[in-house]
């Protein structure tokens, strides 16, 4: 289909385009909008549009750091109505995050009310909370009235909003940022302002400084929740050099001595962006599932500060071992993935290094300095113009008073100094008053004769010959008339300002402004002076928000990772005797102590005992299912023996259609004989059947109706197999292969039925079994049943059990 179609039924404004192009164009528009106007921060002020608009709206509402609070609903409403046409809930959520001292390193909003907590609780509704700006936010807005940045129309064209804030400190790195755009994302950690400014000052001094040199000033992030960074310095340097990487962050903890050899671990700081309530839940889950058996209890005793108490199960436990296991199994240790993807100049998304981000900020500060200097020069020029006019007025005070008093248009008279109209209007005004003689113009109203008045002649009202001054006179100290601004300033002057002291103040102010203007001219002409001025501004910011500022000191510390080696599970569990009981229906439990194996126990209705044996809490149990998989259980994790236990299928992923073939204690180094109902089997080392997950480990491959049938420990040098047809075959053990997994080889051949049982024994000692009366019988002469593997065998000896089993 072509891009356009000539259709006589289509109006001139209608057009047709391919679906591919239409979707592509619209999706590109959406992607650009998401990247530039929502998800990625600006490298210059470190803010997203929603945060920038919130702060600007608060400034318009005059919510200064020293002023009063205002309802959050009003702030979010004004932001939405004037600048950010999105949901007020999203705006309020963004504003609430700016007030959370556990989310943002240097809060920009001072909140009053419930703004959420580190447990993950949401802020109260906007109608209940109040807010105002902090001094950190005011530092971002400083210079907004001095033409420091460009403005643009808001979404409906009614108002203007700043494109970017002046930002007197590197807020992007100071407070960090995170967001997900289309096809890209950003995640920048917070840093310490004092360290960032030190790096900026070094970059001003040495523009070609290397990234690893900047790490001497910015060693790493400074998270608001503290913690300990255990990432190697080389890894941090690579992360800052490429803009991508991860930083390993741990909780801060200490051992608290309780006396008499007792102790507990107290966690005082948790990793950044970890909710404390969920962390406590995870630790409680580890205790319940006994994944960390040396942890006995966890308590949250936090008030304003974090205090999580971890109790060990035994005082003999090493605290480092306990914390090492918790670091591996919980969010007491996390990895912060850093991705410094930002908008350069507010337009181009780029993954930047630490140096590039600081360079972007410094270049922006130079632009702000130049724009503010030019704005200040324009203000000075305007004020100097006014001061010049006021000083001229003081030098020609009487003439100015005459003009204001007698001229119909004093502003025009001041600008063009047309005294003829002032003289004529003065005579006309005097003629209306009887017996009046003007002391200024020297006119006798009765005689209308002009007198020789030197003062009047000096002021230009009279000519030298005593007649009217037809030719305009110039002001003393000026060769031309006053400007519009000067004339307006003179006319707006108060009478109180006519005192002599005011004139001296005007001259002093003029001299001061002239000196300041000369300094600004030198600043604009010299790049060296510009960087020197920027450095002074940064030092002032460091003094205000450095170590002496509340919360300005570094919170996150550095340490080397002391990874504890993997400790065997048995070493962390108190060794105690237990009796393992598993019923026919698969309910398992652990009775305390070694009870009599023939003791009568309680089971559910219709259920009964199947496996019962003595064990210890440090043992590992192996479960062999009819699906050919081995499952591993820890004896310490078995439910107690007070009740009926729990279904074994809930502890491992044993399918409902699979049955339990055998349950026994794992003995390292032992070998097992496994066989299927089809008569196939092999020998497998027991160490290779240990499963690390709930899903178990597949060892014997079975298909269709075939099921795993036998799992016996290997003893002796011979194998005895009996089929469902009651035929017995004996062959040497070395005919079976030793495998880790597979179908195995044929043990016995059948015409009908399959394998019933198999066992291993020592051929010289004979084959033993229990007869129907329960007596043990041994057949020493097995020549009749001995053959090669995969033979049919011979009928079982007299007295062999009817259930065709050797046990």
ZAMARGU-4260 file (C-alpha; in steps of 0.2 Angstrom, whole numbers, plus 5000, padded with zeros to 4 digits):
<rodrens>
0) 5000/5000/5000 | 5007/5017/4996 | 5009/5031/5009 | 4995/5041/5001 | 4980/5036/4991
5) 4970/5047/4979 | 4952/5044/4984 | 4938/5056/4978 | 4928/5052/4993 | 4942/5058/5005
10) 4942/5076/5011 | 4957/5087/5007 | 4963/5085/5025 | 4961/5066/5026 | 4976/5055/5021
15) 4980/5037/5022 | 4996/5029/5028 | 5003/5011/5031 | 4999/5004/5047 | 5018/5001/5050
20) 5022/5019/5048 | 5008/5025/5058 | 5012/5014/5073 | 5031/5018/5071 | 5028/5036/5071
25) 5016/5036/5086 | 5027/5024/5096 | 5042/5035/5093 | 5033/5050/5099 | 5028/5041/5114
30) 5045/5034/5117 | 5053/5052/5115 | 5040/5059/5127 | 5044/5046/5140 | 5063/5048/5139
35) 5063/5067/5139 | 5048/5072/5149 | 5046/5058/5162 | 5059/5045/5166 | 5077/5052/5163
40) 5084/5066/5174 | 5093/5081/5167 | 5111/5081/5170 | 5111/5100/5174 | 5099/5100/5189
45) 5097/5082/5192 | 5078/5083/5191 | 5064/5075/5181 | 5050/5087/5175 | 5038/5082/5188
50) 5050/5086/5202 | 5055/5102/5194 | 5037/5108/5192 | 5033/5104/5210 | 5047/5114/5217
55) 5043/5129/5205 | 5025/5128/5210 | 5030/5128/5228 | 5041/5144/5225 | 5026/5152/5216
60) 5016/5148/5232 | 5030/5157/5243 | 5033/5141/5253 | 5050/5146/5258 | 5060/5136/5271
65) 5057/5148/5284 | 5039/5151/5280 | 5023/5142/5284 | 5017/5125/5278 | 5003/5123/5266
70) 4992/5108/5262 | 5000/5095/5251 | 4983/5094/5241 | 4985/5113/5237 | 5003/5110/5231
75) 4999/5095/5220 | 4983/5103/5213 | 4992/5119/5208 | 5006/5108/5200 | 4994/5098/5190
80) 4983/5113/5185 | 4997/5124/5180 | 5012/5114/5174 | 5010/5095/5175 | 4994/5089/5167
85) 4995/5071/5175 | 4986/5063/5190 | 4987/5072/5206 | 4991/5055/5215 | 5007/5053/5205
90) 5012/5071/5209 | 5009/5069/5227 | 5019/5053/5227 | 5033/5061/5219 | 5032/5076/5231
95) 5031/5063/5246 | 5047/5055/5240 | 5056/5072/5240 | 5052/5073/5259 | 5058/5055/5264
100) 5075/5056/5272 | 5077/5037/5270 | 5074/5039/5251 | 5083/5055/5246 | 5100/5060/5253
105) 5096/5078/5255 | 5077/5081/5256 | 5070/5095/5245 | 5053/5095/5254 | 5050/5098/5272
110) 5035/5088/5276 | 5023/5089/5291 | 5013/5074/5294 | 5014/5056/5289 | 5025/5055/5274
115) 5028/5036/5275 | 5042/5027/5284 | 5056/5014/5280 | 5044/5000/5284 | 5036/5003/5267
120) 5020/5011/5274 | 5012/5024/5262 | 5010/5042/5266 | 4994/5049/5272 | 4982/5057/5260
125) 4987/5074/5253 | 4973/5082/5262 | 4981/5077/5279 | 4999/5082/5276 | 5007/5099/5274
130) 5024/5104/5266 | 5036/5118/5262 | 5053/5119/5253 | 5070/5115/5262 | 5085/5126/5260
135) 5092/5113/5248 | 5077/5116/5237 | 5080/5135/5238 | 5098/5132/5233 | 5092/5124/5217
140) 5080/5139/5213 | 5093/5152/5217 | 5095/5164/5203 | 5078/5160/5194 | 5074/5178/5195
145) 5090/5184/5187 | 5088/5176/5169 | 5099/5162/5174 | 5089/5149/5163 | 5077/5149/5149
150) 5058/5148/5151 | 5045/5140/5140 | 5026/5139/5139 | 5017/5128/5150 | 5006/5114/5143
155) 4991/5126/5139 | 5002/5142/5135 | 4995/5152/5150 | 5010/5153/5160 | 5029/5151/5159
160) 5040/5137/5167 | 5058/5135/5168 | 5067/5123/5156 | 5079/5119/5170 | 5083/5125/5187
165) 5099/5135/5191 | 5105/5122/5203 | 5120/5128/5214 | 5126/5111/5218 | 5127/5094/5208
170) 5110/5088/5213 | 5110/5073/5201 | 5123/5064/5210 | 5119/5072/5227 | 5102/5064/5228
175) 5102/5051/5214 | 5088/5046/5202 | 5080/5031/5196 | 5067/5028/5181 | 5062/5017/5167
180) 5059/5024/5150 | 5056/5015/5133 | 5071/5005/5129 | 5082/5012/5143 | 5083/5015/5161
185) 5093/5025/5174 | 5098/5021/5192 | 5110/5033/5200 | 5114/5032/5219 | 5115/5047/5231
190) 5132/5054/5235 | 5140/5066/5248 | 5139/5085/5243 | 5155/5089/5251 | 5164/5076/5241
195) 5156/5080/5225 | 5161/5099/5227 | 5179/5093/5231 | 5179/5083/5214 | 5171/5099/5205
200) 5185/5110/5212 | 5198/5098/5207 | 5190/5097/5189 | 5190/5116/5188 | 5209/5116/5193
205) 5213/5101/5181 | 5200/5099/5167 | 5209/5084/5160 | 5209/5075/5177 | 5206/5056/5175
210) 5191/5047/5182 | 5202/5037/5195 | 5209/5053/5201 | 5191/5059/5205 | 5189/5044/5216
215) 5201/5051/5228 | 5187/5064/5232 | 5172/5053/5228 | 5176/5036/5234 | 5158/5030/5232
220) 5140/5033/5235 | 5133/5039/5251 | 5116/5032/5254 | 5103/5040/5266 | 5101/5024/5276
225) 5120/5022/5278 | 5126/5004/5277 | 5143/4997/5273 | 5150/4996/5255 | 5161/4981/5253
230) 5164/4982/5234 | 5182/4982/5229 | 5189/4999/5224 | 5194/4992/5207 | 5176/4987/5203
235) 5170/5004/5209 | 5182/5013/5198 | 5177/5003/5183 | 5158/5007/5187 | 5161/5026/5188
240) 5172/5025/5172 | 5159/5016/5162 | 5143/5023/5170 | 5137/5005/5173 | 5140/4992/5186
245) 5135/4986/5203 | 5140/4990/5221 | 5138/4978/5235 | 5130/4985/5250 | 5128/4977/5267
250) 5119/4981/5283 | 5129/4989/5298 | 5129/4977/5313 | 5137/4975/5330 | 5138/4961/5343
255) 5130/4966/5360 | 5136/4957/5375 | 5122/4951/5387 | 5134/4944/5400 | 5137/4926/5406
260) 5143/4921/5388 | 5127/4926/5380 | 5126/4938/5365 | 5115/4945/5351 | 5118/4954/5335
265) 5110/4971/5333 | 5108/4978/5316 | 5108/4997/5316 | 5108/5001/5297 | 5100/4992/5283
270) 5104/4993/5264 | 5096/5007/5253 | 5078/5004/5246 | 5076/4989/5257 | 5059/4989/5267
275) 5062/4985/5285 | 5046/4976/5288 | 5049/4964/5273 | 5067/4961/5279 | 5060/4956/5296
280) 5048/4944/5287 | 5061/4936/5277 | 5072/4933/5292 | 5057/4925/5301 | 5055/4914/5286
285) 5073/4909/5287 | 5070/4904/5305 | 5054/4895/5301 | 5061/4885/5286 | 5077/4882/5296
290) 5088/4888/5281 | 5098/4897/5294 | 5097/4885/5308 | 5109/4894/5319 | 5097/4909/5320
295) 5084/4907/5334 | 5074/4923/5334 | 5073/4940/5326 | 5065/4956/5334 | 5062/4973/5328
300) 5065/4985/5342 | 5066/5001/5331 | 5060/5017/5336 | 5066/5033/5327 | 5083/5023/5324
305) 5084/5006/5317 | 5087/4992/5329 | 5085/4974/5323 | 5090/4961/5336 | 5096/4944/5330
310) 5097/4930/5343 | 5108/4915/5339 | 5103/4897/5343 | 5118/4894/5353 | 5131/4905/5361
315) 5145/4894/5353 | 5140/4901/5336 | 5152/4912/5328 | 5144/4929/5324 | 5153/4931/5308
320) 5147/4914/5302 | 5129/4919/5307 | 5130/4936/5298 | 5138/4928/5283 | 5124/4916/5281
325) 5111/4930/5283 | 5120/4941/5270 | 5118/4926/5257 | 5100/4922/5261 | 5092/4939/5264
330) 5092/4958/5260 | 5104/4962/5274 | 5116/4962/5259 | 5110/4969/5242 | 5118/4974/5225
335) 5114/4992/5219 | 5115/4992/5200 | 5121/5008/5194 | 5116/5015/5177 | 5120/5034/5175
340) 5109/5036/5160 | 5105/5055/5159 | 5099/5069/5148 | 5114/5079/5142 | 5108/5098/5139
345) 5090/5091/5142 | 5090/5083/5125 | 5102/5068/5122 | 5101/5053/5133 | 5118/5046/5137
350) 5126/5034/5149 | 5140/5045/5157 | 5155/5043/5168 | 5157/5052/5184 | 5168/5065/5175
355) 5156/5068/5162 | 5142/5071/5174 | 5152/5083/5184 | 5158/5092/5168 | 5140/5094/5162
360) 5136/5102/5179 | 5151/5114/5179 | 5148/5119/5161 | 5130/5123/5166 | 5135/5133/5181
365) 5146/5143/5169 | 5131/5147/5158 | 5121/5152/5173 | 5135/5163/5179 | 5137/5172/5163
370) 5118/5175/5161 | 5116/5181/5179 | 5131/5193/5177 | 5123/5200/5161 | 5107/5202/5170
375) 5115/5210/5184 | 5124/5222/5172 | 5108/5227/5164 | 5101/5230/5182 | 5116/5241/5186
380) 5115/5251/5170 | 5097/5255/5173 | 5100/5260/5191 | 5115/5270/5186 | 5104/5279/5173
385) 5092/5283/5187 | 5106/5288/5199 | 5113/5300/5186 | 5096/5308/5184 | 5094/5310/5203
390) 5111/5318/5205 | 5107/5330/5191 | 5091/5335/5200 | 5101/5338/5216 | 5113/5349/5206
395) 5099/5359/5198 | 5086/5357/5212 | 5078/5374/5211 | 5076/5373/5192 | 5068/5355/5194
400) 5056/5362/5207 | 5051/5376/5195 | 5048/5364/5181 | 5037/5352/5192 | 5028/5367/5199
405) 5024/5377/5184 | 5025/5366/5169 | 5009/5358/5162 | 5020/5343/5156 | 5034/5342/5168
410) 5041/5326/5162 | 5043/5332/5144 | 5050/5348/5151 | 5063/5338/5161 | 5067/5328/5146
415) 5069/5342/5133 | 5072/5357/5145 | 5059/5369/5137 | 5059/5384/5149 | 5049/5396/5139
420) 5033/5386/5143 | 5038/5386/5161 | 5041/5405/5161 | 5024/5409/5152 | 5014/5397/5163
425) 5023/5405/5178 | 5017/5423/5173 | 4999/5417/5169 | 4998/5408/5186 | 5005/5424/5195
430) 4992/5435/5187 | 4978/5426/5195 | 4984/5430/5213 | 4983/5448/5219 | 4998/5457/5227
435) 5009/5442/5224 | 5027/5444/5219 | 5036/5427/5215 | 5053/5426/5224 | 5059/5414/5211
440) 5055/5423/5195 | 5055/5440/5201 | 5039/5446/5193 | 5029/5460/5201 | 5011/5456/5197
445) 5004/5473/5199 | 5017/5482/5188 | 5021/5466/5177 | 5039/5473/5177 | 5053/5461/5177
450) 5067/5465/5190 | 5085/5461/5188 | 5086/5445/5199 | 5103/5436/5198 | 5096/5420/5205
455) 5082/5420/5192 | 5095/5424/5178 | 5106/5409/5185 | 5091/5397/5184 | 5087/5402/5166
460) 5070/5410/5170 | 5076/5428/5165 | 5088/5433/5152 | 5104/5442/5156 | 5095/5458/5150
465) 5081/5455/5163 | 5069/5449/5149 | 5061/5432/5148 | 5073/5418/5144 | 5067/5412/5127
470) 5082/5401/5124 | 5083/5385/5134 | 5097/5383/5147 | 5106/5367/5150 | 5106/5358/5167
475) 5122/5360/5177 | 5133/5345/5174 | 5124/5339/5159 | 5125/5344/5141 | 5108/5337/5136
480) 5090/5333/5143 | 5086/5319/5154 | 5080/5302/5148 | 5063/5295/5151 | 5068/5284/5165
485) 5077/5298/5174 | 5063/5310/5172 | 5051/5297/5179 | 5062/5294/5194 | 5063/5312/5197
490) 5045/5314/5197 | 5042/5300/5209 | 5055/5307/5221 | 5048/5310/5239 | 5051/5327/5247
495) 5060/5318/5261 | 5073/5313/5248 | 5078/5331/5245 | 5089/5332/5260 | 5108/5334/5258
500) 5112/5317/5266 | 5102/5309/5252 | 5113/5317/5239 | 5128/5310/5247 | 5121/5292/5248
505) 5116/5293/5229 | 5134/5298/5225 | 5141/5283/5236 | 5129/5271/5228 | 5134/5277/5210
510) 5152/5274/5214 | 5149/5257/5221 | 5139/5251/5206 | 5152/5258/5194 | 5165/5247/5203
515) 5153/5232/5203 | 5150/5235/5184 | 5168/5236/5180 | 5171/5219/5190 | 5157/5211/5180
520) 5164/5217/5163 | 5181/5209/5168 | 5172/5193/5173 | 5163/5192/5157 | 5179/5195/5147
525) 5189/5182/5157 | 5186/5163/5157 | 5199/5162/5171 | 5189/5174/5182 | 5173/5164/5178
530) 5180/5148/5184 | 5187/5157/5199 | 5170/5164/5203 | 5162/5147/5201 | 5174/5139/5213
535) 5170/5152/5226 | 5152/5148/5224 | 5155/5130/5226 | 5165/5133/5242 | 5151/5143/5249
540) 5139/5128/5245 | 5151/5116/5253 | 5152/5127/5269 | 5133/5128/5270 | 5129/5110/5266
545) 5145/5101/5271 | 5149/5092/5287 | 5142/5106/5298 | 5125/5104/5289 | 5112/5093/5298
550) 5115/5076/5290 | 5129/5082/5280 | 5143/5070/5286 | 5145/5054/5277 | 5134/5040/5282
555) 5139/5025/5271 | 5156/5018/5276 | 5168/5007/5267 | 5175/4990/5272 | 5183/4974/5264
560) 5171/4960/5262 | 5174/4946/5275 | 5165/4932/5266 | 5164/4917/5278 | 5167/4900/5270
565) 5152/4888/5268 | 5150/4879/5284 | 5142/4862/5283 | 5124/4861/5289 | 5129/4848/5302
570) 5141/4860/5310 | 5128/4873/5313 | 5115/4861/5321 | 5115/4855/5339 | 5117/4836/5338
575) 5102/4828/5346 | 5095/4810/5345 | 5078/4809/5336 | 5067/4795/5329 | 5061/4797/5311
580) 5043/4791/5308 | 5035/4791/5291 | 5017/4783/5288 | 5011/4774/5273 | 5002/4790/5267
585) 5018/4800/5268 | 5016/4810/5284 | 5033/4812/5292 | 5039/4818/5309 | 5053/4817/5321
590) 5051/4811/5339 | 5063/4818/5352 | 5076/4805/5357 | 5078/4787/5352 | 5062/4778/5356
595) 5058/4760/5355 | 5055/4755/5336 | 5041/4744/5341 | 5032/4757/5351 | 5014/4760/5346
600) 5012/4777/5338 | 4996/4787/5333 | 4992/4789/5315 | 4978/4796/5305 | 4963/4786/5302
605) 4967/4773/5288 | 4985/4776/5290 | 4999/4767/5298 | 5018/4766/5300 | 5030/4762/5286
610) 5047/4769/5290 | 5054/4771/5308 | 5072/4772/5312 | 5084/4781/5324 | 5093/4796/5318
615) 5101/4813/5324 | 5097/4831/5320 | 5113/4833/5310 | 5108/4819/5298 | 5102/4821/5280
620) 5088/4810/5274 | 5087/4803/5256 | 5069/4800/5249 | 5068/4789/5233 | 5053/4791/5223
625) 5045/4779/5210 | 5048/4792/5197 | 5067/4788/5199 | 5071/4805/5208 | 5081/4807/5224
630) 5075/4820/5236 | 5086/4827/5251 | 5079/4832/5268 | 5087/4839/5284 | 5083/4829/5299
635) 5083/4846/5309 | 5070/4853/5298 | 5057/4839/5301 | 5041/4843/5310 | 5040/4839/5329
640) 5033/4823/5335 | 5019/4830/5345 | 5006/4829/5331 | 5004/4818/5316 | 5018/4827/5307
645) 5017/4835/5289 | 5015/4828/5272 | 5032/4824/5265 | 5026/4830/5248 | 5024/4848/5255
650) 5043/4848/5260 | 5049/4842/5243 | 5041/4842/5225 | 5036/4824/5225 | 5022/4822/5212
655) 5005/4815/5218 | 5007/4800/5206 | 5024/4795/5212 | 5026/4784/5228 | 5039/4784/5241
660) 5050/4769/5237 | 5063/4771/5251 | 5068/4783/5265 | 5084/4781/5274 | 5099/4791/5282
665) 5113/4797/5270 | 5130/4789/5273 | 5144/4797/5263 | 5154/4786/5252 | 5141/4772/5252
670) 5134/4765/5235 | 5116/4761/5231 | 5108/4748/5219 | 5093/4755/5210 | 5082/4746/5199
675) 5065/4748/5190 | 5050/4737/5188 | 5056/4733/5170 | 5071/4724/5178 | 5084/4737/5173
680) 5096/4744/5186 | 5114/4750/5190 | 5125/4755/5205 | 5126/4773/5209 | 5137/4782/5222
685) 5126/4789/5236 | 5136/4805/5236 | 5130/4809/5218 | 5111/4807/5222 | 5111/4822/5235
690) 5099/4835/5229 | 5101/4854/5232 | 5083/4859/5228 | 5066/4854/5232 | 5063/4847/5215
695) 5076/4833/5218 | 5088/4825/5207 | 5084/4812/5193 | 5095/4797/5194 | 5085/4782/5187
700) 5076/4785/5170 | 5059/4777/5169 | 5046/4779/5155 | 5028/4774/5152 | 5021/4762/5165
705) 5039/4758/5172 | 5042/4763/5190 | 5057/4764/5201 | 5056/4748/5212 | 5072/4745/5222
710) 5085/4756/5231 | 5096/4745/5242 | 5113/4749/5250 | 5127/4739/5241 | 5135/4725/5252
715) 5145/4710/5247 | 5150/4704/5230 | 5134/4696/5223 | 5117/4702/5217 | 5100/4692/5219
720) 5085/4697/5209 | 5067/4689/5211 | 5053/4693/5198 | 5035/4693/5200 | 5035/4675/5193
725) 5045/4670/5209 | 5060/4665/5199 | 5077/4670/5207 | 5093/4674/5198 | 5110/4677/5207
730) 5125/4685/5198 | 5141/4693/5202 | 5140/4712/5207 | 5154/4717/5195 | 5142/4713/5180
735) 5133/4729/5185 | 5140/4746/5179 | 5142/4760/5191 | 5133/4776/5184 | 5127/4793/5190
740) 5111/4793/5180 | 5103/4782/5167 | 5091/4768/5163 | 5104/4754/5168 | 5106/4737/5161
745) 5095/4722/5161 | 5096/4712/5178 | 5083/4698/5174 | 5073/4693/5159 | 5054/4690/5160
750) 5041/4684/5149 | 5027/4690/5160 | 5027/4703/5174 | 5042/4712/5180 | 5055/4714/5194
755) 5049/4711/5212 | 5064/4714/5222 | 5083/4714/5222 | 5097/4714/5235 | 5116/4712/5237
760) 5125/4700/5248 | 5141/4691/5250 | 5141/4675/5240 | 5151/4665/5252 | 5139/4668/5266
765) 5124/4663/5257 | 5107/4672/5253 | 5096/4675/5268 | 5077/4679/5269 | 5063/4678/5281
770) 5050/4664/5280 | 5032/4666/5283 | 5034/4662/5301 | 5047/4676/5303 | 5062/4665/5305
775) 5078/4669/5295 | 5083/4656/5283 | 5100/4655/5274 | 5103/4646/5257 | 5121/4643/5256
780) 5122/4632/5240 | 5116/4644/5227 | 5123/4635/5212 | 5106/4631/5205 | 5101/4650/5204
785) 5118/4657/5200 | 5120/4663/5182 | 5124/4677/5171 | 5116/4694/5172 | 5100/4695/5161
790) 5095/4677/5163 | 5078/4670/5167 | 5083/4662/5184 | 5075/4647/5193 | 5060/4645/5204
795) 5063/4652/5222 | 5069/4640/5235 | 5057/4631/5247 | 5051/4643/5261 | 5054/4659/5251
800) 5042/4673/5256 | 5025/4674/5247 | 5027/4693/5244 | 5043/4689/5233 | 5055/4701/5244
805) 5071/4697/5252 | 5068/4708/5268
</rodrens>
